[in-house]
């Protein structure tokens, strides 16, 4: 809890250049939404807190929450809407435990770690409501697109949306062993442009390019034995991507191109399986997940290198970060971390920003993103080395004890 408070205090630090205003807003918005879910659904054992005053405060909150729901259940004309318990809590002990648990999710080092932390919370949220309303509380708490995707992935999207999209499936159900030697992490959110234009473009005349490339990536992951929703979750695409898949499968069937598409897709999958230079797009997204905007000093330096003006406000910085994220991850710029919650005409602002970014500025942005990816890889390697060392030490100790 002390370490968690230190992180929160650091984000509240007003020193210019330490954290951008946008980064602070995103951090506290996610903390607020996850804390609301914990207060709504978690049970005392979920917090895993050993400090008794904090554990006692949460047990008391759960008792009040259950009493509140029992009383509402007895009302004849009660509203069918899900209502959280009362107002914002004022107990310091209670919020200390909640904030510590929420921070483990918001600041998880990777999407896998975040999913692990979200699994129990997500299932408790879904257990309390009917199948048709499972996301109502999620919407009410205002989870960011990033957290929604992670929650869907953590609980298995089929819990909420268990169906096969389209009359014809690209592959069989989850759990089938396939001959392909690649993983979902090796497929980008948007199918590689060069391969798409060379082999797949002719199948999707009249379709929006981004939607068609999304579908090709979904289909490539589905070849591994995933369902459509699980393919979307693996690529960190929203659940609506399953609807695109449905429409694309129907189009291929109407045009009589389904079998030919499948043949070309399997050839591509075989080529990726044989490749020794697979790209880990999941790792890249993890590395750049906090890149919403660049710090002022970093942005100023890159603008000087790229020969462009910094802009009058944060807009150019934010949309340049979105372009750099999409370029580095081969992801959909609409899903860039920096555009979570950004309203207005995002497409026009994005296109205007791209027009300003010349070759020198794009090169500067790529260097910055590559540096962040390499830094993340270094951290992962150190963490893996520490785990191996601990395992080796434990094994050696066990062997010594046995010999004695």
ABEGO torsion letter per residue (X at the ends): XAAAAAAAAAAABABBGABBAAAAAAAAAAAAAAAAAAAAABBAAAAGBABAAAAAAAAAAAAAAAAAAAAAAABAABBABBBBBEBBBABAAAAAAAAAAAAAAAABABAAAAAAAAAAAAAAAAAABBAAAAAAAAAAAGBBAAAAAAAAAAAEAAAABBBBBEABBABBBBGBBBABBBBAAABBABBBAAAAAAAAAAAABGBBAAAAAAAAAAAAAAAAGBBAAAAAAAAGBBAAAAAAAAAAAAAAAAAGAAAAAAAAAAAAAAAAAABAABBBAAAAAAAAAABABBBAAAAAAAAAAAGBBAEABAAAAAAAAAAAAAAAAGBBAAABAAABGBBEBAAAAAAAAAAABBAAAAAAAAAAAAAAAAAAAAAAAAAAAAAAAAAAAAAAAAAAAAAX
